[in-house]
Amino acid sequence: MKYQVETVGETVIFRPMEERLNAALTPDLKSQLTVLAHSSTDGVIIDLSAVQTLDSSVLSALLLLRRMLLQAGRSLAVVAPTPALQSVFSLSKLNEIFTLMTNIEDALKYMHQQTALLSKKAEEAEEEEEEWEEEEEWEDEETEDWEDEDWEDEEWEDDEDWEDEEWEDEDWEEDDWEEDDEEDEDDTED
């Protein structure tokens, strides 16, 4: 399969240079897309400008790439400039899943926006983590106070002795238990 790879900033642009992308080319396409998913640090743009037709096996490969990028917290955009390609995505309802663009300029702007959003989210997450660490330090100090507390064992022992004595002095009659069992049996027979 013929293709080109270009890097613009941190975004990788992958361009299949085949007019027809089909099942015969899909194994090679999946291999290249897997390499892309693990090699770039930012988003990926699949530029289908040179492609006239594609089939469901190609869509499956693109879904695989999307899943890998999502797990890594990275973005994907697909440039599908022709009505024929757009209809393939539309008929399969994948236009609802993929971010489709009609030209590479719009796709690069989208990637820049996504990078800015991800950076902002990363900063917010870092701030939350710092706040959490500060709270944890405060809780550690509070726990140390509890550990330093002087608990008197004698108080607990006196309570336990009292409970044991009360149970031991109780006069349990076996006849009472047998009567209760008989009443329960009568109730279940009704």
Disulfide bonds with the S-S distance in Angstrom:
none
